[in-house]
Amino acid sequence: MDSSSRGQPRVKNKAAAPIQITAEQLLREAVDRQDDKIKAPTQRFADLEELHDYQGRKRKEFEDYIRRNRINMNNWMRYAQWELEQKEFRRARSIFERALDVDSTSVVLWIRYIESEMKHRNINHARNLLDRAVTILPRVDKLWYKYVYMEETLGNIDGARAVFERWMSWEPDEAAWSAYIKMEKRHGEIERARAIFERFTMVHPEPKNWIKWAKFEEENGSSDLVREVYGTAVETLGDHFMDEKLFMAYAKFEAKLKEVERARAIYKFALDRMPRAKSANLHKAFTQFEKQYGDREGIEDVILSKRRVHYEEQVKENPKNYDAWIDFARLEETSGNTDRVRDVYERAIAQLPPTQEKRHWRRYIYLWLFYAVYEETVSGDIERTRQIYQECIKLLPHKRFTFAKVWLMAAQFEIRQGQLTTARKYLGQSIGMCPKDKLFKGYIELEMKLFEFGRCRQLYEKYLEWNPTNSQVWIKFAELERGLDDLDRTRAIYELAVEEPQLDMPELVWKSYIDFEEEEGEYERTRKLYERLLQKTSHVKVWISWAQFEISVPDAGAEQQQEGETEEDRPVSDEAKARARRIFERAHKTMKEKDLKEDRVALLNAWRDFETTYGSAEDVERIEKQMPRKVKKRRKLDDDSFEEYLEYVFPADDESAAKLSKFMANAYKWKAAQSAGS
């Protein structure tokens, strides 16, 4: 092995795979394996007369659409596409041309017309269309891109170049110029690309474009050409349009060539002429440059001293400015002087918040945490880190408020040191002094990782004693027991949860309980749970969920008969459909009695969907007859004004009202007859 190959990455085997799969093969298999139920229906014609009759009817239909709405280009394009499918190219062109007479500025129409010609390899037609399109719409870049793409694809580079020249005469945006340059680079025309860059920077003299040109010369030209580009850019932009990015790129180029003095002169030239507000990044880059190539110690001392003065002024003006203290400590950390870092942190944590309100302590507490992280990770002083955590915990007023982050970080620190007992002591102390959700969750997560499930149970019990209204805790506790395959404990936890009177989200607990019983195959228990839930609430979603559950319940012996099938593949039996219908009927009767119209409508919609999927046409019709209609009514408001509102009127209620009205009318007639007789 020669020296030139040392350190080079090993070349992987780039040979073709033994079995090649093409995109065409994948598409063909997808079509062949498509389900017959979802395939588009095919239409067959017996003879040409029937085909011509069909085509005539379709053309008349399309012409009617166009006659009704000529300005809708979608109608024209669908018409033309249909003619193309019939291989009637002349008719399709005629339709496209008629559409262009209606709206010659529709870009989508031009694109469809052009792509249809290109698809059928009518290159001259497509070229003529593109020429017309860019003449009429010279500011639409998409047309120009398609034009040059077609010419380059056909290998007509001169034609593509001519199109680009026509396009550039309109002075388009930067992307168009970049596309022109990339084309010339692809074909090795470096001189042409250089000439385009020169015109480009005259039309768009932004600094980023000069930088692009310089990078191009760096890749394809010489260092003198790069310097010439940067020099021309500085002269062209002048003092008023100077940009720090241009000088930074120029200086980095010189530094890359080891021309340190040139780079330093560029930085100084720019910093002398640009205001401070516009050269912040330039100052930062100059600092990094001096750190790399100058006297490191001297430069860093100057920079750090300057920043130290700034932060000292800030903390002197406001000693409780904890953000300034944090920035000050970060600055000293970069210096690498441990004594200075500790001095800043010690001075910072001495500035206690003015009150015992938590909002004043939120930023202050981060000083302690950053201090501890620094001592552990940078200085490596483990005992000092432990003392920092201990002092911080002593300082916090835990009876009023606490910070879970402090306890958890202290425990995690002890775990990293192998002190598991101390970590548990911290977390147990935190739960005893100031219980919080984050502390319980962190402690439980620790014990879960250690597979200490007995401790997890104890923690969950304490968690629920402290906050029995948290539904998520009940669910997590039950999931823990289920994961341990203790189903009796799981049910007991769910039972305690659903009996809790003040859960924050009881619906989640009920849903989790029902899902658990259903997944375990305890269908009778699941039904009983639905019955119990409906005693607490008659929400329509509960009824619908119950009905959907009954559909998914397999009949006795069905699992042996259809073993290997998924639940989605298993056919729904008549018994399951009957059970679901009974649930829908009960729900409908209950909502009708309680006059819950909105819920009743939602239930009927779900019932109709069920019958559409699993029932017969008679069943669907029976539900359709029960669907309500919307009636607009008026009601009087408190300010004697009226407002209109929509109300659902159900057919059954309407018939009852009609019968009652007829009965009352007959009663009035009878009373009038009695009065006349007397």
C-alpha positions as CSV (number, residue, x, y, z in Angstrom):
1,M,0.0,0.0,0.0
2,D,1.4,3.3,-1.0
3,S,1.4,6.4,1.2
4,S,-1.4,8.1,-0.8
5,S,-3.9,5.4,0.2
6,R,-3.2,5.5,3.9
7,G,-6.1,6.9,6.0
8,Q,-8.6,6.6,3.2
9,P,-12.0,5.0,4.0
10,R,-12.5,1.5,2.7
11,V,-14.6,1.3,-0.5
12,K,-17.8,-0.7,-0.1
13,N,-18.9,-3.2,-2.7
14,K,-20.9,-1.2,-5.2
15,A,-21.8,-4.1,-7.5
16,A,-25.4,-4.7,-8.4
17,A,-27.5,-6.9,-6.2
18,P,-28.1,-10.5,-7.6
19,I,-31.9,-10.0,-7.7
20,Q,-33.0,-6.7,-9.2
21,I,-36.5,-5.4,-8.5
22,T,-37.7,-2.5,-10.7
23,A,-40.3,0.1,-10.0
24,E,-42.4,-1.3,-12.9
25,Q,-42.5,-4.7,-11.3
26,L,-43.6,-3.3,-7.9
27,L,-46.4,-1.3,-9.6
28,R,-47.5,-4.4,-11.6
29,E,-47.6,-6.5,-8.5
30,A,-49.6,-3.9,-6.6
31,V,-52.2,-3.8,-9.4
32,D,-52.4,-7.6,-9.7
33,R,-52.8,-8.1,-6.0
34,Q,-55.4,-5.4,-5.6
35,D,-58.7,-6.5,-4.0
36,D,-61.5,-7.0,-6.5
37,K,-63.9,-5.1,-4.3
38,I,-62.0,-1.8,-4.6
39,K,-60.9,-2.1,-8.3
40,A,-62.4,0.5,-10.6
41,P,-65.2,-1.0,-12.8
42,T,-64.4,-1.6,-16.4
43,Q,-66.7,-0.8,-19.3
44,R,-66.8,-3.0,-22.3
45,F,-68.2,-2.2,-25.7
46,A,-69.7,-4.7,-28.1
47,D,-68.9,-2.9,-31.4
48,L,-67.7,0.4,-32.8
49,E,-71.2,1.8,-33.0
50,E,-71.6,1.4,-29.2
51,L,-68.2,3.0,-28.6
52,H,-69.1,6.0,-30.8
53,D,-72.4,6.3,-29.1
54,Y,-70.7,6.4,-25.7
55,Q,-68.1,8.9,-26.9
56,G,-70.8,11.1,-28.3
57,R,-72.7,11.1,-25.0
58,K,-69.5,11.9,-23.0
59,R,-68.6,14.7,-25.4
60,K,-72.1,16.2,-25.1
61,E,-71.8,16.0,-21.3
62,F,-68.4,17.7,-21.3
63,E,-69.7,20.4,-23.7
64,D,-72.6,21.0,-21.4
65,Y,-70.3,21.5,-18.4
66,I,-68.2,24.0,-20.4
67,R,-71.3,25.9,-21.7
68,R,-72.5,26.3,-18.1
69,N,-69.1,27.5,-16.7
70,R,-66.6,28.4,-19.3
71,I,-64.1,30.0,-17.0
72,N,-63.6,26.9,-14.9
73,M,-60.4,25.5,-16.3
74,N,-60.9,22.1,-14.6
75,N,-63.8,21.3,-16.9
76,W,-61.6,22.0,-20.0
77,M,-58.7,20.0,-18.6
78,R,-60.9,17.0,-17.8
79,Y,-62.4,17.1,-21.2
80,A,-59.0,17.2,-22.9
81,Q,-57.7,14.4,-20.7
82,W,-60.6,12.2,-21.6
83,E,-59.9,12.9,-25.3
84,L,-56.3,11.9,-24.8
85,E,-57.4,8.7,-23.1
86,Q,-59.5,8.0,-26.3
87,K,-56.3,8.6,-28.4
88,E,-58.1,11.6,-30.0
89,F,-55.1,13.9,-30.0
90,R,-56.4,16.4,-32.5
91,R,-59.6,16.8,-30.5
92,A,-57.6,17.2,-27.3
93,R,-55.5,19.9,-28.9
94,S,-58.6,21.7,-30.1
95,I,-60.0,21.6,-26.6
96,F,-56.8,23.0,-25.1
97,E,-56.7,25.8,-27.7
98,R,-60.3,26.7,-27.0
99,A,-59.5,26.8,-23.3
100,L,-56.5,29.1,-24.0
101,D,-58.8,31.4,-25.9
102,V,-60.9,31.7,-22.7
103,D,-58.0,32.2,-20.3
104,S,-54.5,32.4,-21.8
105,T,-52.9,33.2,-18.4
106,S,-53.8,30.0,-16.7
107,V,-50.5,28.4,-15.8
108,V,-52.0,25.1,-14.9
109,L,-53.7,24.8,-18.3
110,W,-50.4,25.6,-20.1
111,I,-48.6,23.0,-18.0
112,R,-51.2,20.3,-18.7
113,Y,-51.2,21.1,-22.4
114,I,-47.4,20.9,-22.6
115,E,-47.1,17.8,-20.5
116,S,-49.7,16.0,-22.6
117,E,-47.6,16.7,-25.7
118,M,-44.4,15.7,-24.0
119,K,-46.0,12.5,-22.7
120,H,-46.9,11.4,-26.2
121,R,-43.5,12.4,-27.6
122,N,-44.7,15.3,-29.7
123,I,-41.6,17.2,-29.0
124,N,-42.1,19.9,-31.6
125,H,-45.6,20.6,-30.5
126,A,-44.3,20.8,-26.9
127,R,-41.5,23.2,-28.0
128,N,-43.9,25.4,-29.8
129,L,-46.3,25.5,-26.8
130,L,-43.5,26.4,-24.4
131,D,-42.4,29.1,-26.7
132,R,-45.9,30.5,-26.8
133,A,-46.3,30.1,-23.0
134,V,-43.1,32.0,-22.1
135,T,-43.9,34.7,-24.5
136,I,-47.3,35.3,-23.0
137,L,-46.3,34.7,-19.4
138,P,-42.6,35.6,-19.2
139,R,-42.7,36.1,-15.4
140,V,-43.9,32.6,-14.6
141,D,-40.7,30.7,-13.7
142,K,-42.3,27.3,-13.8
143,L,-42.8,27.5,-17.6
144,W,-39.2,28.5,-18.1
145,Y,-37.9,25.6,-15.9
146,K,-40.0,23.1,-17.9
147,Y,-38.7,24.6,-21.1
148,V,-35.0,24.3,-20.3
149,Y,-35.5,20.9,-18.6
150,M,-37.0,19.5,-21.8
151,E,-34.3,20.9,-24.0
152,E,-31.5,19.6,-21.7
153,T,-33.2,16.2,-21.4
154,L,-33.3,16.0,-25.2
155,G,-29.6,16.8,-25.3
156,N,-30.2,20.1,-27.0
157,I,-27.8,22.1,-24.9
158,D,-27.6,25.0,-27.3
159,G,-31.4,25.2,-27.3
160,A,-31.4,25.2,-23.5
161,R,-28.8,27.9,-23.4
162,A,-30.9,30.0,-25.8
163,V,-33.9,29.6,-23.6
164,F,-31.9,30.6,-20.6
165,E,-30.7,33.7,-22.4
166,R,-34.2,34.7,-23.2
167,W,-35.2,34.1,-19.6
168,M,-32.3,36.1,-18.2
169,S,-33.2,39.1,-20.3
170,W,-36.2,39.4,-18.0
171,E,-33.9,39.6,-15.0
172,P,-35.6,36.8,-12.9
173,D,-34.9,35.9,-9.3
174,E,-31.7,34.4,-8.0
175,A,-32.9,30.8,-8.3
176,A,-33.2,31.1,-12.1
177,W,-29.6,32.4,-12.4
178,S,-28.4,29.6,-10.2
179,A,-30.1,27.0,-12.4
180,Y,-28.4,28.5,-15.5
181,I,-25.0,28.4,-13.8
182,K,-25.5,24.8,-12.6
183,M,-26.4,23.7,-16.2
184,E,-23.1,25.2,-17.5
185,K,-21.2,23.5,-14.7
186,R,-22.8,20.1,-15.5
187,H,-21.5,20.4,-19.0
188,G,-18.1,21.7,-18.1
189,E,-18.5,25.2,-19.5
190,I,-16.7,27.0,-16.7
191,E,-16.0,30.1,-18.7
192,R,-19.6,30.5,-19.6
193,A,-20.6,30.0,-15.9
194,R,-18.1,32.7,-14.9
195,A,-19.6,35.1,-17.4
196,I,-23.1,34.3,-16.1
197,F,-21.9,35.0,-12.5
198,E,-20.7,38.4,-13.6
199,R,-24.0,39.3,-15.1
200,F,-25.8,37.8,-12.1
201,T,-24.0,40.0,-9.5
202,M,-24.8,43.0,-11.6
203,V,-28.5,42.3,-11.5
204,H,-28.6,41.0,-7.9
205,P,-25.6,42.6,-6.1
206,E,-26.4,41.1,-2.7
207,P,-23.4,40.0,-0.7
208,K,-24.5,36.4,-0.6
209,N,-24.4,36.2,-4.4
210,W,-20.8,37.6,-4.4
211,I,-20.0,34.8,-1.9
212,K,-21.5,32.2,-4.2
213,W,-19.3,33.5,-7.0
214,A,-16.2,33.4,-4.8
215,K,-16.9,29.8,-3.8
216,F,-17.4,28.9,-7.5
217,E,-14.0,30.4,-8.3
218,E,-12.5,28.6,-5.3
219,E,-13.7,25.3,-6.7
220,N,-13.0,25.9,-10.3
221,G,-10.6,28.8,-10.6
222,S,-7.5,30.1,-8.8
223,S,-6.9,32.0,-5.6
224,D,-6.2,35.2,-7.6
225,L,-9.6,34.9,-9.2
226,V,-11.2,34.5,-5.8
227,R,-9.4,37.6,-4.5
228,E,-10.5,39.5,-7.6
229,V,-14.2,38.6,-6.9
230,Y,-14.0,39.7,-3.3
231,G,-12.2,42.9,-4.2
232,T,-14.8,43.7,-6.8
233,A,-17.5,43.0,-4.4
234,V,-16.1,45.4,-1.8
235,E,-15.7,48.1,-4.4
236,T,-19.2,47.6,-5.8
237,L,-21.0,47.5,-2.4
238,G,-19.1,50.5,-1.0
239,D,-19.3,51.7,2.6
240,H,-23.1,52.0,2.7
241,F,-23.9,48.4,1.7
242,M,-21.1,46.6,3.5
243,D,-22.0,43.2,5.0
244,E,-20.1,41.3,7.7
245,K,-20.7,37.9,6.0
246,L,-18.8,39.0,2.9
247,F,-15.7,40.0,4.9
248,M,-15.9,36.9,7.1
249,A,-16.0,34.7,4.0
250,Y,-13.1,36.6,2.5
251,A,-11.0,36.3,5.7
252,K,-11.8,32.6,6.1
253,F,-10.6,32.0,2.6
254,E,-7.3,33.7,3.3
255,A,-6.9,31.9,6.5
256,K,-7.5,28.6,4.7
257,L,-4.5,29.5,2.5
258,K,-2.4,30.2,5.6
259,E,-2.3,33.9,4.6
260,V,-2.8,35.0,8.2
261,E,-1.7,38.6,7.7
262,R,-4.0,39.1,4.8
263,A,-6.9,37.7,6.8
264,R,-6.1,40.0,9.8
265,A,-5.9,43.0,7.5
266,I,-9.4,42.1,6.1
267,Y,-10.9,41.9,9.6
268,K,-9.4,45.2,10.7
269,F,-10.4,46.9,7.4
270,A,-14.0,45.8,8.0
271,L,-14.1,46.6,11.7
272,D,-12.8,50.1,11.1
273,R,-15.5,50.9,8.7
274,M,-18.6,49.0,10.0
275,P,-20.7,50.2,13.0
276,R,-20.7,48.0,16.1
277,A,-24.4,47.2,15.8
278,K,-23.8,45.6,12.3
279,S,-20.6,43.7,13.1
280,A,-21.3,41.6,16.2
281,N,-20.6,38.4,14.3
282,L,-17.6,39.9,12.7
283,H,-16.1,40.7,16.1
284,K,-16.8,37.1,17.2
285,A,-15.2,35.7,14.1
286,F,-12.1,38.0,14.6
287,T,-11.9,36.7,18.2
288,Q,-11.9,33.1,17.0
289,F,-9.4,33.9,14.4
290,E,-7.0,35.5,16.9
291,K,-7.5,32.5,19.2
292,Q,-6.5,30.2,16.4
293,Y,-3.6,32.2,14.9
294,G,-2.6,34.9,17.3
295,D,-1.2,35.0,20.9
296,R,-3.8,32.9,22.6
297,E,-3.3,33.9,26.2
298,G,-3.1,37.6,25.4
299,I,-6.2,37.6,23.2
300,E,-8.2,35.6,25.7
301,D,-7.2,37.8,28.6
302,V,-8.3,40.9,26.6
303,I,-11.6,39.4,25.7
304,L,-12.3,37.9,29.1
305,S,-11.3,41.1,30.9
306,K,-13.7,43.1,28.7
307,R,-16.6,40.8,29.4
308,R,-15.8,40.6,33.1
309,V,-16.1,44.4,33.4
310,H,-19.4,44.2,31.6
311,Y,-20.8,41.5,34.0
312,E,-19.4,43.1,37.1
313,E,-21.2,46.3,36.2
314,Q,-24.5,44.4,35.7
315,V,-24.3,42.5,39.0
316,K,-23.2,45.6,40.9
317,E,-26.2,47.5,39.5
318,N,-28.6,44.7,40.4
319,P,-27.2,41.9,42.7
320,K,-30.4,40.0,42.2
321,N,-30.0,39.7,38.4
322,Y,-29.5,35.9,38.4
323,D,-29.3,35.7,34.6
324,A,-26.3,38.0,34.7
325,W,-24.7,35.8,37.4
326,I,-25.3,32.7,35.2
327,D,-23.7,34.4,32.2
328,F,-20.8,35.6,34.3
329,A,-20.2,32.0,35.6
330,R,-20.4,30.7,32.1
331,L,-17.8,33.2,31.0
332,E,-15.4,32.1,33.7
333,E,-16.0,28.5,32.9
334,T,-14.6,29.2,29.4
335,S,-11.4,30.6,30.9
336,G,-10.6,27.3,32.6
337,N,-9.8,28.9,36.0
338,T,-11.5,26.8,38.6
339,D,-10.9,29.3,41.4
340,R,-12.5,32.1,39.5
341,V,-15.5,30.0,38.6
342,R,-16.1,29.0,42.2
343,D,-15.7,32.6,43.3
344,V,-18.4,33.7,41.0
345,Y,-20.8,30.9,42.0
346,E,-20.2,31.5,45.7
347,R,-20.9,35.2,45.3
348,A,-24.0,34.5,43.2
349,I,-25.6,32.0,45.6
350,A,-25.0,34.4,48.5
351,Q,-27.6,36.7,46.9
352,L,-30.7,35.2,48.4
353,P,-34.1,36.1,46.8
354,P,-35.9,39.0,48.5
355,T,-39.1,37.2,49.5
356,Q,-40.3,33.7,50.2
357,E,-42.3,33.6,47.0
358,K,-41.5,30.9,44.5
359,R,-41.4,33.2,41.5
360,H,-38.4,35.0,42.9
361,W,-36.6,31.6,43.4
362,R,-37.1,30.1,40.0
363,R,-33.9,31.6,38.4
364,Y,-31.9,31.6,41.6
365,I,-32.1,27.8,42.0
366,Y,-30.4,27.3,38.7
367,L,-27.2,28.9,40.1
368,W,-27.0,25.9,42.6
369,L,-27.8,23.4,39.9
370,F,-25.2,24.8,37.4
371,Y,-22.7,25.0,40.2
372,A,-23.2,21.3,41.1
373,V,-23.0,20.2,37.4
374,Y,-19.8,22.2,37.0
375,E,-18.1,20.6,40.0
376,E,-19.2,17.1,39.0
377,T,-18.4,17.2,35.3
378,V,-15.6,19.7,34.9
379,S,-13.6,19.9,38.2
380,G,-14.5,16.4,39.2
381,D,-14.8,17.3,42.9
382,I,-17.5,14.7,44.1
383,E,-17.5,15.7,47.7
384,R,-18.0,19.4,46.9
385,T,-20.8,18.5,44.5
386,R,-22.5,16.5,47.3
387,Q,-22.1,19.4,49.7
388,I,-23.7,21.8,47.1
389,Y,-26.8,19.6,46.8
390,Q,-27.1,19.3,50.6
391,E,-26.8,23.0,51.2
392,C,-29.3,23.8,48.5
393,I,-31.8,21.4,50.0
394,K,-31.3,22.9,53.5
395,L,-31.8,26.4,52.1
396,L,-35.1,25.8,50.3
397,P,-38.3,26.6,52.3
398,H,-39.9,23.2,51.7
399,K,-43.0,23.9,53.8
400,R,-44.0,26.8,51.5
401,F,-42.6,25.4,48.2
402,T,-39.9,23.2,46.7
403,F,-38.3,22.4,43.4
404,A,-38.6,18.8,42.3
405,K,-35.7,19.3,39.9
406,V,-33.3,19.7,42.9
407,W,-34.3,16.5,44.6
408,L,-34.2,14.5,41.4
409,M,-30.8,15.8,40.3
410,A,-29.4,15.1,43.8
411,A,-30.7,11.5,43.7
412,Q,-29.4,11.0,40.1
413,F,-26.0,12.3,41.2
414,E,-25.9,9.7,44.1
415,I,-26.9,6.9,41.7
416,R,-24.0,7.9,39.4
417,Q,-21.8,7.5,42.4
418,G,-23.2,4.1,43.2
419,Q,-25.0,5.3,46.3
420,L,-28.4,3.9,45.8
421,T,-29.4,4.0,49.4
422,T,-28.6,7.7,49.6
423,A,-30.6,8.4,46.4
424,R,-33.6,6.6,47.9
425,K,-33.2,8.6,51.1
426,Y,-33.3,11.8,49.2
427,L,-36.4,10.9,47.3
428,G,-38.2,9.5,50.4
429,Q,-37.3,12.7,52.3
430,S,-38.7,14.8,49.5
431,I,-42.0,12.9,49.4
432,G,-42.3,13.1,53.2
433,M,-41.5,16.9,53.3
434,C,-43.1,18.2,50.2
435,P,-44.9,15.7,48.0
436,K,-45.3,16.6,44.3
437,D,-46.3,14.8,41.1
438,K,-42.8,15.0,39.6
439,L,-41.2,13.6,42.7
440,F,-43.5,10.6,42.8
441,K,-43.1,9.9,39.1
442,G,-39.3,10.2,39.3
443,Y,-39.1,7.9,42.3
444,I,-41.4,5.3,40.6
445,E,-39.4,5.5,37.4
446,L,-36.2,4.8,39.3
447,E,-37.6,1.7,41.0
448,M,-39.1,0.5,37.8
449,K,-35.7,0.6,36.1
450,L,-34.3,-1.4,39.1
451,F,-37.2,-3.9,38.8
452,E,-38.2,-3.2,42.4
453,F,-41.9,-3.8,41.9
454,G,-42.7,-4.1,45.6
455,R,-41.3,-0.6,46.2
456,C,-43.3,0.6,43.1
457,R,-46.5,-0.7,44.7
458,Q,-45.7,1.1,48.0
459,L,-45.0,4.3,46.1
460,Y,-48.2,4.1,44.1
461,E,-50.2,3.6,47.3
462,K,-48.6,6.7,48.9
463,Y,-49.1,8.6,45.7
464,L,-52.8,7.8,45.7
465,E,-53.1,8.6,49.4
466,W,-51.7,12.0,48.7
467,N,-53.7,12.6,45.5
468,P,-56.5,10.1,45.0
469,T,-58.1,12.3,42.3
470,N,-55.4,11.8,39.7
471,S,-56.8,9.4,37.1
472,Q,-53.5,8.8,35.4
473,V,-52.0,7.4,38.6
474,W,-54.7,4.9,39.0
475,I,-54.3,3.8,35.4
476,K,-50.5,3.5,35.7
477,F,-50.8,1.5,38.9
478,A,-53.3,-0.9,37.3
479,E,-51.0,-1.2,34.2
480,L,-48.1,-2.1,36.5
481,E,-50.1,-4.9,38.1
482,R,-51.3,-6.1,34.8
483,G,-47.7,-6.2,33.5
484,L,-46.9,-8.4,36.5
485,D,-49.7,-10.7,35.4
486,D,-51.7,-10.1,38.7
487,L,-55.2,-9.7,37.2
488,D,-56.9,-9.7,40.6
489,R,-54.9,-6.8,41.9
490,T,-55.5,-5.0,38.6
491,R,-59.3,-5.4,39.0
492,A,-59.1,-4.3,42.6
493,I,-57.2,-1.1,41.7
494,Y,-59.7,-0.3,39.0
495,E,-62.6,-0.9,41.3
496,L,-61.1,1.5,43.9
497,A,-60.6,4.0,41.1
498,V,-64.1,4.0,39.7
499,E,-65.5,4.3,43.2
500,E,-63.4,7.4,43.9
501,P,-66.0,10.3,43.9
502,Q,-63.7,13.1,42.8
503,L,-61.5,11.8,40.0
504,D,-60.2,14.6,37.7
505,M,-60.9,12.5,34.5
506,P,-63.1,9.5,35.4
507,E,-63.8,8.8,31.8
508,L,-60.2,7.7,31.3
509,V,-60.4,5.3,34.2
510,W,-63.6,3.7,33.0
511,K,-62.2,3.4,29.4
512,S,-59.0,1.8,30.7
513,Y,-61.0,-0.6,32.9
514,I,-63.3,-1.6,30.0
515,D,-60.4,-2.0,27.6
516,F,-58.6,-4.2,30.1
517,E,-61.5,-6.6,30.6
518,E,-62.1,-6.7,26.8
519,E,-58.5,-7.4,26.0
520,E,-58.5,-10.2,28.6
521,G,-61.5,-11.8,26.9
522,E,-63.8,-11.2,29.9
523,Y,-66.8,-10.1,27.9
524,E,-69.4,-10.6,30.6
525,R,-67.4,-8.5,33.0
526,T,-67.1,-5.9,30.3
527,R,-70.9,-5.8,29.8
528,K,-71.4,-5.4,33.6
529,L,-68.9,-2.5,33.5
530,Y,-70.9,-0.8,30.8
531,E,-74.1,-1.3,32.8
532,R,-72.5,0.3,35.9
533,L,-71.1,3.2,33.8
534,L,-74.5,3.9,32.4
535,Q,-75.9,4.2,35.9
536,K,-73.5,7.1,36.4
537,T,-73.9,8.7,33.0
538,S,-76.1,8.3,30.0
539,H,-73.7,9.9,27.5
540,V,-74.3,8.8,23.9
541,K,-70.6,7.9,23.4
542,V,-70.9,5.2,26.1
543,W,-73.9,3.6,24.3
544,I,-72.1,3.7,21.0
545,S,-69.0,2.2,22.5
546,W,-71.0,-0.6,24.0
547,A,-72.7,-1.4,20.7
548,Q,-69.3,-1.4,18.9
549,F,-68.0,-3.7,21.6
550,E,-70.8,-6.2,21.1
551,I,-70.0,-6.3,17.4
552,S,-66.4,-7.3,18.2
553,V,-67.3,-10.0,20.7
554,P,-67.0,-13.5,19.0
555,D,-69.6,-16.1,19.5
556,A,-68.9,-19.3,21.4
557,G,-66.6,-21.6,19.5
558,A,-65.8,-19.0,16.8
559,E,-62.2,-18.8,17.9
560,Q,-61.6,-22.5,17.1
561,Q,-63.4,-22.3,13.8
562,Q,-61.5,-19.3,12.5
563,E,-58.2,-19.7,14.2
564,G,-55.4,-17.6,12.6
565,E,-57.7,-14.8,11.5
566,T,-57.6,-11.3,13.0
567,E,-60.6,-9.7,14.6
568,E,-61.0,-7.4,11.5
569,D,-61.2,-10.5,9.3
570,R,-63.6,-12.4,11.5
571,P,-67.2,-12.1,10.1
572,V,-69.8,-10.6,12.5
573,S,-72.4,-13.1,13.5
574,D,-76.2,-12.5,13.6
575,E,-76.1,-12.9,17.3
576,A,-73.6,-10.1,17.7
577,K,-75.6,-7.9,15.4
578,A,-78.7,-8.6,17.5
579,R,-76.9,-7.7,20.7
580,A,-75.7,-4.4,19.2
581,R,-79.2,-3.6,17.9
582,R,-80.6,-4.2,21.4
583,I,-78.1,-1.7,22.8
584,F,-79.0,0.9,20.2
585,E,-82.7,0.3,20.9
586,R,-82.2,0.7,24.7
587,A,-80.2,3.9,24.2
588,H,-82.7,5.4,21.8
589,K,-85.6,4.7,24.2
590,T,-83.6,6.2,27.1
591,M,-82.7,9.4,25.2
592,K,-86.2,9.7,23.9
593,E,-87.6,9.5,27.5
594,K,-85.1,12.1,28.7
595,D,-85.6,14.3,25.7
596,L,-81.9,14.4,24.8
597,K,-82.3,15.5,21.2
598,E,-78.7,16.2,20.3
599,D,-77.5,12.9,21.8
600,R,-80.4,11.2,20.1
601,V,-79.3,12.5,16.7
602,A,-75.7,11.3,17.3
603,L,-77.0,7.9,18.3
604,L,-79.2,7.6,15.2
605,N,-76.3,8.5,13.0
606,A,-74.1,5.8,14.6
607,W,-77.0,3.3,14.4
608,R,-77.5,4.1,10.7
609,D,-73.8,3.6,10.0
610,F,-74.0,0.2,11.8
611,E,-77.0,-0.9,9.8
612,T,-75.4,0.3,6.6
613,T,-72.4,-1.9,7.3
614,Y,-74.0,-5.0,8.9
615,G,-77.8,-4.7,8.3
616,S,-80.1,-5.1,5.4
617,A,-81.8,-2.5,3.2
618,E,-85.0,-2.8,5.4
619,D,-83.0,-2.1,8.5
620,V,-81.4,1.0,7.0
621,E,-84.8,2.2,5.9
622,R,-86.2,1.7,9.3
623,I,-83.5,3.9,10.8
624,E,-83.9,6.5,8.1
625,K,-87.6,6.9,9.0
626,Q,-86.6,7.8,12.5
627,M,-84.1,10.5,11.4
628,P,-85.2,14.0,12.5
629,R,-85.6,17.1,10.4
630,K,-84.4,20.6,11.3
631,V,-87.1,23.2,12.0
632,K,-86.4,26.9,12.3
633,K,-88.3,28.5,15.3
634,R,-88.4,31.7,17.1
635,R,-88.2,32.5,20.8
636,K,-88.5,35.6,22.9
637,L,-85.5,37.0,24.8
638,D,-85.4,38.9,28.0
639,D,-85.2,42.2,26.2
640,D,-88.5,41.5,24.3
641,S,-86.6,40.8,21.1
642,F,-86.8,37.5,19.2
643,E,-84.1,35.2,17.9
644,E,-84.3,32.3,15.5
645,Y,-83.0,28.9,16.4
646,L,-82.9,25.4,14.9
647,E,-84.7,22.5,16.6
648,Y,-84.8,18.8,15.7
649,V,-88.2,17.4,15.1
650,F,-88.4,13.6,15.1
651,P,-91.1,11.8,13.0
652,A,-92.4,9.8,16.0
653,D,-92.8,13.0,18.1
654,D,-94.4,14.8,15.1
655,E,-97.0,12.0,14.7
656,S,-97.8,12.0,18.4
657,A,-98.3,15.8,18.3
658,A,-100.5,15.4,15.3
659,K,-102.7,12.8,17.0
660,L,-102.9,14.9,20.1
661,S,-103.9,18.0,18.0
662,K,-106.6,15.9,16.2
663,F,-107.9,14.6,19.5
664,M,-108.1,18.2,20.9
665,A,-109.9,19.4,17.8
666,N,-112.6,16.6,18.2
667,A,-112.9,17.5,21.9
668,Y,-113.6,21.1,21.0
669,K,-116.2,20.1,18.4
670,W,-118.0,17.8,20.9
671,K,-118.1,20.6,23.5
672,A,-119.5,23.0,21.0
673,A,-122.2,20.5,20.0
674,Q,-123.1,20.0,23.7
675,S,-123.4,23.7,24.2
676,A,-125.6,24.1,21.2
677,G,-127.9,21.2,22.3
678,S,-128.3,22.6,25.8
